[in-house]
Amino acid sequence: MLESVGALTGSPWIYAVVALSVLFDVFVPVLPSGVLVIMSATAAAAAGTGRVPHNVPDILLLTLSAATASVLGDMAAFRLAWRGGERLERAIARSRRLTAAQAKLGAALSRGGGILFVIARFAPAGRSIVSLGAGAAHRRLRDFLPWSVLAGLAWAGYSVALGYFGGQWLGATWLATGVSVLALVAAGAGAAFLVRRPTASAGHPTATAGR
């Protein structure tokens, strides 16, 4: 694997590539940001083995760049939706899938509060729905930002850990990357189940409307 992607993972530009992918996948959820983070962390696991023909990413910098980009992307989506909430709602209303997903996730967040925001970060398109939905609903930034930071750190830390420890156990190989990606997908499926799971009683939203 290192021979195939060494030019990318061995360059300081890997942090920018990862950050840009994570930043924009709030708008384009199909971007392979998680795969890039895991691949870079898997390469980092080869450090100290004596078999690395080039530099490898620093784990701490990789985690911080992914987490920071995640929060910045959330803020961009939040502000965009805040300013164009009505247009966004009309766009969502034209898609049955987006409408259903927004309703389910919105109900789940109202039941479970901010912690479900963190869980939703792992669910497919969950980050997009939460960030855009919170902005369109004019939630307060001080209620939204702390959970965005926690969600970004949790997702980045988990993704980096998967790649790094997968590389430690299986070597810096495509097999290690594939197993780690499968674990990330499984976490996404579990998160999607949790945020959609019905509960016996409804709670109250943690964030209130306003500035």
C-alpha positions as MATLAB code, in Angstrom:
seq = 'MLESVGALTGSPWIYAVVALSVLFDVFVPVLPSGVLVIMSATAAAAAGTGRVPHNVPDILLLTLSAATASVLGDMAAFRLAWRGGERLERAIARSRRLTAAQAKLGAALSRGGGILFVIARFAPAGRSIVSLGAGAAHRRLRDFLPWSVLAGLAWAGYSVALGYFGGQWLGATWLATGVSVLALVAAGAGAAFLVRRPTASAGHPTATAGR';
ca = [
       0.000    0.000    0.000;
       2.789    2.397    0.887;
       4.330    1.938   -2.548;
       1.011    2.752   -4.215;
       0.072    5.872   -2.250;
       3.448    6.925   -0.889;
       3.547   10.129   -2.941;
       0.285   11.235   -1.335;
       0.595   10.027    2.257;
       4.260   10.987    2.435;
       3.599   14.608    1.501;
       2.626   17.427    3.872;
      -0.209   18.075    1.430;
      -2.006   15.009    2.783;
      -3.349   17.148    5.638;
      -4.804   19.655    3.177;
      -6.289   16.893    1.015;
      -7.913   15.250    4.039;
      -9.145   18.587    5.389;
     -10.708   19.648    2.086;
     -12.414   16.286    1.651;
     -13.861   16.406    5.173;
     -14.807   20.083    4.796;
     -16.827   19.583    1.631;
     -18.432   16.218    2.343;
     -21.093   18.010    4.384;
     -22.360   19.244    0.997;
     -21.294   16.191   -1.045;
     -21.636   13.201    1.330;
     -20.259   10.790   -1.277;
     -16.743   12.225   -0.944;
     -14.392    9.535    0.443;
     -13.230   11.585    3.426;
     -13.392    8.661    5.854;
     -11.419    6.453    3.485;
      -8.718    9.127    3.123;
      -8.410    9.531    6.886;
      -8.177    5.768    7.410;
      -5.700    5.297    4.565;
      -3.449    8.035    5.953;
      -3.648    6.625    9.485;
      -2.831    3.142    8.187;
       0.267    4.545    6.508;
       1.195    6.299    9.764;
       1.156    2.930   11.526;
       4.225    1.962    9.490;
       6.374    4.559   11.281;
       9.198    3.017   13.253;
       9.154   -0.273   11.379;
      12.254    0.524    9.374;
      10.452   -0.408    6.156;
       9.052    3.027    5.334;
      10.602    4.520    2.181;
       9.143    7.984    2.822;
       7.613   10.140    5.512;
       4.280    9.166    7.000;
       1.516   11.400    8.391;
       1.613   12.486   12.002;
      -1.317   10.956   13.905;
      -2.044   14.039   16.010;
      -1.921   16.441   13.061;
      -4.081   14.099   11.003;
      -6.703   13.934   13.761;
      -6.695   17.698   14.323;
      -6.931   18.515   10.609;
      -9.864   16.127   10.121;
     -11.688   17.341   13.258;
     -11.126   21.032   12.467;
     -12.322   20.595    8.893;
     -15.392   18.750   10.174;
     -16.352   21.664   12.440;
     -15.650   24.267    9.749;
     -17.815   22.336    7.295;
     -20.609   22.146    9.846;
     -20.403   25.899   10.414;
     -20.461   26.616    6.684;
     -23.555   24.454    6.198;
     -25.190   25.938    9.307;
     -24.651   29.530    8.145;
     -25.695   28.776    4.583;
     -28.930   27.184    5.764;
     -29.525   30.028    8.266;
     -29.465   32.595    5.468;
     -31.439   30.540    2.981;
     -33.655   28.432    5.201;
     -36.813   28.757    3.114;
     -35.053   27.879   -0.135;
     -33.376   24.930    1.559;
     -36.679   23.649    2.939;
     -38.214   23.834   -0.536;
     -35.255   21.947   -1.997;
     -35.513   19.249    0.676;
     -39.274   19.016    0.184;
     -38.710   18.022   -3.451;
     -36.848   14.889   -2.336;
     -38.771   12.163   -0.530;
     -35.595   10.593    0.812;
     -34.237   13.850    2.214;
     -37.626   14.760    3.683;
     -37.954   11.388    5.394;
     -34.370   11.482    6.656;
     -34.754   15.011    8.013;
     -37.983   14.121    9.809;
     -36.538   10.976   11.378;
     -33.303   12.581   12.462;
     -35.051   15.711   13.699;
     -37.375   13.622   15.848;
     -34.456   11.606   17.166;
     -32.517   14.729   18.092;
     -35.518   16.151   19.915;
     -35.729   12.938   21.948;
     -32.094   12.442   22.750;
     -30.641   15.920   22.684;
     -27.144   16.856   21.664;
     -25.535   13.447   22.144;
     -27.473   12.203   19.144;
     -25.815   14.955   17.137;
     -22.519   13.181   17.842;
     -23.981    9.803   16.886;
     -25.489   11.292   13.714;
     -21.984   12.383   12.622;
     -21.261    8.721   11.880;
     -24.530    8.049   10.013;
     -24.636    8.405    6.207;
     -25.579   12.038    5.431;
     -26.372   12.543    9.127;
     -23.914   15.409    9.425;
     -25.467   17.183    6.447;
     -29.024   16.818    7.700;
     -28.179   18.003   11.213;
     -26.063   20.995   10.166;
     -28.398   22.193    7.427;
     -31.477   21.469    9.503;
     -30.140   23.345   12.530;
     -29.343   26.372   10.401;
     -32.688   26.328    8.607;
     -34.445   26.140   11.986;
     -32.350   29.098   13.266;
     -30.914   27.199   16.203;
     -28.552   29.181   18.393;
     -24.892   28.883   17.452;
     -23.822   28.491   21.080;
     -26.070   25.429   21.321;
     -24.885   23.985   18.022;
     -21.119   24.611   18.102;
     -20.083   22.551   21.184;
     -21.811   19.450   19.834;
     -20.260   20.027   16.414;
     -16.798   20.155   18.006;
     -17.451   17.006   20.035;
     -18.859   15.204   16.995;
     -15.899   16.207   14.827;
     -13.367   15.057   17.425;
     -15.214   11.776   17.992;
     -15.454   10.981   14.286;
     -11.878   11.992   13.491;
     -10.483   10.156   16.512;
     -12.410    6.995   15.708;
     -11.435    7.035   12.026;
      -7.760    7.656   12.764;
      -7.755    4.960   15.454;
      -9.285    2.451   13.049;
      -6.639    3.093   10.424;
      -3.731    3.238   12.857;
      -4.523    0.134   14.890;
      -5.599   -1.732   11.766;
      -2.171   -0.938   10.334;
      -0.495   -2.034   13.561;
      -2.263   -5.392   13.575;
      -2.431   -6.188    9.858;
       0.428   -4.091    8.509;
       0.268   -1.063    6.258;
      -1.619   -2.977    3.572;
      -4.795   -2.608    1.556;
      -6.260   -5.394    3.680;
      -5.826   -3.274    6.822;
      -7.411   -0.286    5.094;
     -10.323   -2.396    3.837;
     -11.017   -3.891    7.266;
     -10.886   -0.442    8.868;
     -13.241    1.017    6.263;
     -15.679   -1.836    6.892;
     -15.545   -1.018   10.618;
     -16.335    2.632    9.817;
     -19.251    1.565    7.615;
     -20.528   -0.676   10.399;
     -20.350    2.253   12.824;
     -22.360    4.322   10.332;
     -25.019    1.625   10.075;
     -25.199    1.407   13.856;
     -25.473    5.190   14.158;
     -28.263    5.288   11.584;
     -30.167    2.665   13.574;
     -29.725    4.530   16.853;
     -30.902    7.914   15.584;
     -33.976    6.369   13.944;
     -34.901    3.995   16.743;
     -38.288    4.852   18.277;
     -38.460    5.466   22.010;
     -41.282    5.125   24.509;
     -41.350    8.785   25.411;
     -40.286   11.971   23.747;
     -37.922   14.421   25.327;
     -37.195   18.046   24.714;
     -34.774   19.599   22.219;
     -31.586   20.872   23.742;
     -31.368   23.805   21.379;
     -33.921   26.538   21.172;
     -34.622   28.882   18.353;
     -33.086   32.292   18.316;
     -29.788   34.007   17.829;
];
